[in-house]
Amino acid sequence: MSGPLSLAVTIVVYQPQREWLLRTVVSLCAALAHAREAGVLGQTHVAFVDNGAQSTMPDFEPAVRLECESLFPYAIINVLSGHGNIGYGPANNLAARHLPQSDLLLVLNPDVDMEAGALTEAIRFMSHERACAMVTPVAAARDGAPQYLVKNYPRVSVLAMRGFAPAWLKRALQRRLDEYDRADRPHDSPVTDARIVSGCFMLMRRGAFDRANGFDERFFLYFEDFDLSLRISEHGAIVRLPSCRIVHAGGQASRKGMTHIRLFVRSAWRFFAKHGWRW
């Protein structure tokens, strides 16, 4: 095993739920402390990108700084604000440009609660497995239901059915939904051949991120994670690691109103136009 690896973390925040943002910060700091104590984590930078956080959380910057500095004082904290809502992918790219080079880069949603040992296990795995370019975790929803972050290449019909079909039709066509979610195996089993993953927790080699040219900034929201993971997979393996576990509270664009539906459809069109249509 090599020595401790340096890590940069980017968290893009837009109108967050205060409870979940602070829960994310607390769990991140606990995981960073665990990894440092295990001897696998070196220099650590954390960048929060305010895409509109202060509209719902006026004390956003002092709140996240206070939590981080009290719980994990070894990290260097950056808060980027004043640029408006530039989109999820562009905001992560902005953070990456402001952070020093590191061995690993973690792109983390502000609605994730990770187990204390999640980063330790993931960093240790990447230290040993040099062919691995990205680790994705085993995820569960708030109610404990499994979330399948590893996906097969999407079909237009499946995305439409998943987002908008009535429950009876989803039940009738469950096999097609399961195929998309790769639900033919337990959601907490290892996967070593992933090419598309949902992006609530993406731990990747910084070199692979840079060689892939980061997020495609033509995606404002949605599908930027699918697009990036496809391109990252050209530079190494993407692995679902059972010992890296999180709870993810987000998702379900169709339940967030017409603005999110329009963004989803626009990004889906851009994704298929770029990578190929499958019906």
VMD Tcl script that draws the C-alpha trace (Angstrom):
set ca {
  {0.00 0.00 0.00}
  {1.24 3.50 -0.78}
  {1.27 6.31 1.78}
  {-1.69 8.51 2.67}
  {-3.50 9.97 -0.33}
  {-4.47 13.61 -0.63}
  {-8.15 14.38 -1.15}
  {-10.24 17.26 -2.45}
  {-13.99 17.35 -1.80}
  {-16.49 19.47 -3.74}
  {-20.03 20.08 -2.47}
  {-22.38 22.19 -4.60}
  {-25.23 23.70 -2.60}
  {-28.44 25.23 -3.93}
  {-31.33 26.05 -1.58}
  {-30.41 23.21 0.79}
  {-32.40 21.63 3.57}
  {-30.40 22.86 6.54}
  {-30.83 19.60 8.46}
  {-29.48 17.47 5.61}
  {-26.64 19.80 4.70}
  {-25.34 19.82 8.25}
  {-25.91 16.07 8.49}
  {-23.78 15.69 5.37}
  {-21.04 17.89 6.84}
  {-21.04 15.98 10.13}
  {-20.84 12.59 8.41}
  {-18.15 13.83 6.00}
  {-16.01 15.10 8.87}
  {-16.45 11.83 10.78}
  {-15.42 9.88 7.67}
  {-12.40 12.15 7.11}
  {-11.33 11.71 10.74}
  {-11.71 7.94 10.46}
  {-9.59 7.86 7.29}
  {-6.91 10.07 8.84}
  {-6.75 7.89 11.95}
  {-6.48 4.81 9.72}
  {-3.45 6.37 8.04}
  {-4.89 6.41 4.51}
  {-5.75 10.12 4.24}
  {-3.26 12.94 3.83}
  {-3.81 16.59 2.95}
  {-7.52 17.43 2.66}
  {-9.31 20.36 1.03}
  {-13.08 20.83 1.09}
  {-14.80 23.31 -1.24}
  {-18.42 24.36 -0.79}
  {-19.89 26.04 -3.86}
  {-22.83 28.34 -3.15}
  {-25.11 28.21 -6.19}
  {-27.90 29.83 -4.19}
  {-27.55 28.45 -0.68}
  {-27.90 31.81 1.05}
  {-31.41 32.30 -0.32}
  {-32.64 29.64 2.12}
  {-29.73 29.53 4.58}
  {-28.39 33.06 5.16}
  {-25.69 31.83 7.55}
  {-24.53 29.18 5.08}
  {-20.83 30.04 5.04}
  {-20.28 30.47 8.80}
  {-22.41 27.42 9.56}
  {-20.46 25.02 7.32}
  {-17.12 26.51 8.35}
  {-17.95 26.16 12.05}
  {-19.03 22.53 11.64}
  {-15.99 21.55 9.57}
  {-13.41 23.39 11.64}
  {-14.77 22.03 14.92}
  {-15.21 18.44 13.75}
  {-12.20 18.03 11.43}
  {-9.72 20.87 11.90}
  {-7.17 19.28 9.54}
  {-9.10 20.22 6.38}
  {-8.59 23.46 4.49}
  {-12.07 24.88 3.86}
  {-13.00 26.98 0.83}
  {-16.41 28.58 0.24}
  {-17.05 29.90 -3.27}
  {-19.99 32.26 -3.70}
  {-21.25 35.28 -5.60}
  {-21.39 33.58 -9.02}
  {-25.12 32.75 -8.99}
  {-26.61 29.45 -10.05}
  {-24.26 28.30 -12.79}
  {-25.39 24.66 -12.75}
  {-24.17 21.54 -10.99}
  {-21.40 20.42 -13.33}
  {-19.98 23.91 -13.92}
  {-19.96 24.55 -10.16}
  {-17.97 21.39 -9.51}
  {-15.53 22.38 -12.23}
  {-15.23 25.82 -10.62}
  {-14.36 24.18 -7.30}
  {-11.84 21.84 -8.92}
  {-10.07 24.80 -10.53}
  {-9.76 26.52 -7.15}
  {-8.43 23.46 -5.35}
  {-4.81 22.29 -5.47}
  {-3.98 19.08 -7.24}
  {-4.76 16.01 -5.16}
  {-4.60 12.26 -5.58}
  {-8.37 11.87 -5.26}
  {-11.43 14.02 -5.86}
  {-14.78 13.39 -4.15}
  {-17.87 14.98 -5.72}
  {-20.49 14.85 -2.97}
  {-24.14 15.89 -2.83}
  {-25.32 17.94 0.18}
  {-27.93 15.30 1.05}
  {-25.65 12.33 1.77}
  {-25.00 10.69 5.13}
  {-22.05 8.32 4.89}
  {-20.90 5.62 7.28}
  {-17.84 6.56 9.31}
  {-15.62 4.04 7.54}
  {-16.89 4.72 4.02}
  {-13.99 6.91 2.91}
  {-11.40 4.78 4.69}
  {-12.51 1.69 2.79}
  {-12.78 3.51 -0.54}
  {-9.39 5.23 -0.25}
  {-7.73 2.03 0.90}
  {-9.25 0.17 -2.07}
  {-8.01 2.79 -4.53}
  {-4.55 2.68 -2.96}
  {-4.35 -1.03 -3.74}
  {-6.24 -1.13 -7.04}
  {-4.40 1.23 -9.34}
  {-6.62 0.28 -12.28}
  {-9.66 1.71 -10.47}
  {-10.52 5.24 -11.63}
  {-13.69 5.73 -9.57}
  {-15.50 4.20 -6.60}
  {-19.26 4.41 -6.20}
  {-20.89 3.39 -2.92}
  {-23.72 1.14 -1.85}
  {-26.62 3.53 -1.23}
  {-29.95 3.45 0.57}
  {-32.80 5.95 0.74}
  {-33.92 7.54 4.00}
  {-36.42 4.73 4.53}
  {-33.75 2.08 4.00}
  {-34.88 1.14 0.49}
  {-31.97 0.28 -1.82}
  {-30.82 2.85 -4.34}
  {-29.18 1.41 -7.44}
  {-26.48 3.92 -8.33}
  {-24.92 1.70 -11.01}
  {-26.96 1.82 -14.20}
  {-27.10 0.25 -17.60}
  {-27.14 2.59 -20.55}
  {-30.59 4.24 -20.41}
  {-33.37 3.87 -22.93}
  {-35.71 6.77 -23.63}
  {-38.77 4.60 -23.01}
  {-37.44 3.39 -19.65}
  {-36.62 6.89 -18.42}
  {-40.09 8.08 -19.41}
  {-41.73 5.13 -17.69}
  {-39.58 5.50 -14.58}
  {-40.39 9.18 -14.19}
  {-43.98 9.48 -15.31}
  {-45.77 6.12 -15.70}
  {-48.53 5.18 -13.24}
  {-47.70 2.58 -10.62}
  {-49.67 -0.20 -12.33}
  {-47.70 0.21 -15.56}
  {-44.39 0.23 -13.68}
  {-45.36 -3.02 -12.00}
  {-46.28 -4.56 -15.35}
  {-42.94 -3.58 -16.86}
  {-40.79 -4.04 -13.77}
  {-38.32 -6.24 -15.62}
  {-37.30 -3.40 -17.93}
  {-36.85 -1.06 -14.95}
  {-34.78 -3.67 -13.14}
  {-32.58 -4.11 -16.20}
  {-31.82 -0.39 -16.24}
  {-31.01 -0.46 -12.49}
  {-28.89 -3.60 -12.86}
  {-31.14 -5.13 -10.23}
  {-30.37 -8.66 -11.39}
  {-27.91 -8.78 -8.48}
  {-28.16 -7.44 -4.90}
  {-27.66 -3.70 -4.71}
  {-24.92 -4.18 -2.11}
  {-22.86 -6.64 -4.14}
  {-19.56 -5.65 -5.78}
  {-19.59 -4.40 -9.37}
  {-16.32 -4.03 -11.24}
  {-17.52 -3.18 -14.75}
  {-19.71 -0.11 -14.20}
  {-19.76 2.56 -16.89}
  {-22.68 4.73 -15.76}
  {-23.31 5.76 -12.15}
  {-25.53 8.27 -10.40}
  {-23.40 11.05 -9.03}
  {-24.37 11.71 -5.40}
  {-20.97 10.31 -4.30}
  {-18.24 10.00 -6.92}
  {-14.74 9.31 -5.55}
  {-12.33 9.43 -8.46}
  {-8.69 9.87 -9.24}
  {-8.04 13.53 -9.91}
  {-5.91 12.57 -12.88}
  {-8.80 10.68 -14.46}
  {-11.13 13.65 -13.85}
  {-8.65 16.00 -15.52}
  {-8.03 13.67 -18.47}
  {-11.79 13.49 -18.99}
  {-11.86 17.33 -18.93}
  {-14.20 17.38 -15.94}
  {-17.93 17.84 -16.22}
  {-19.40 18.83 -19.58}
  {-20.71 22.31 -18.80}
  {-23.46 22.06 -21.41}
  {-25.38 20.01 -18.81}
  {-26.91 22.46 -16.34}
  {-28.50 19.77 -14.17}
  {-29.15 16.02 -14.64}
  {-27.17 13.54 -16.77}
  {-23.88 15.32 -16.15}
  {-22.97 12.41 -13.86}
  {-23.85 9.80 -16.50}
  {-21.82 11.70 -19.07}
  {-18.79 12.08 -16.78}
  {-18.79 8.46 -15.64}
  {-18.91 7.25 -19.23}
  {-15.84 9.33 -19.99}
  {-14.08 8.40 -16.74}
  {-14.59 4.71 -17.59}
  {-12.26 5.24 -20.56}
  {-9.43 5.93 -18.09}
  {-9.96 3.07 -15.65}
  {-12.48 0.85 -13.90}
  {-15.53 2.14 -12.04}
  {-16.23 -0.08 -9.04}
  {-19.16 -0.38 -6.66}
  {-17.56 -1.08 -3.29}
  {-19.83 -2.85 -0.74}
  {-17.77 -1.59 2.22}
  {-18.40 2.04 1.19}
  {-21.97 2.79 2.29}
  {-24.14 5.91 2.32}
  {-27.70 7.13 2.79}
  {-28.87 9.44 0.00}
  {-31.94 11.58 0.56}
  {-32.34 13.06 -2.93}
  {-33.45 12.05 -6.42}
  {-36.84 11.84 -8.19}
  {-36.77 14.83 -10.56}
  {-40.39 14.21 -11.62}
  {-41.58 14.93 -8.08}
  {-39.88 18.33 -7.91}
  {-42.15 20.23 -10.30}
  {-42.16 21.45 -13.87}
  {-38.85 23.31 -13.71}
  {-36.99 20.13 -12.84}
  {-38.93 18.13 -15.42}
  {-37.91 20.60 -18.15}
  {-34.28 20.48 -17.02}
  {-34.39 16.68 -16.97}
  {-35.84 16.43 -20.48}
  {-33.39 18.97 -21.90}
  {-30.40 17.20 -20.37}
  {-31.67 13.79 -21.46}
  {-31.90 15.06 -25.04}
  {-28.34 16.39 -24.83}
  {-27.06 13.12 -23.37}
  {-28.63 10.94 -26.06}
  {-27.57 13.33 -28.83}
  {-23.99 13.07 -27.56}
  {-23.75 9.35 -26.75}
  {-26.42 7.72 -28.89}
  {-30.17 7.17 -28.79}
  {-31.69 3.95 -27.46}
  {-35.42 3.61 -27.44}
}
mol new
graphics top color blue
foreach p $ca { graphics top sphere $p radius 0.5 }
foreach p [lrange $ca 0 end-1] q [lrange $ca 1 end] { graphics top cylinder $p $q radius 0.2 }
display resetview
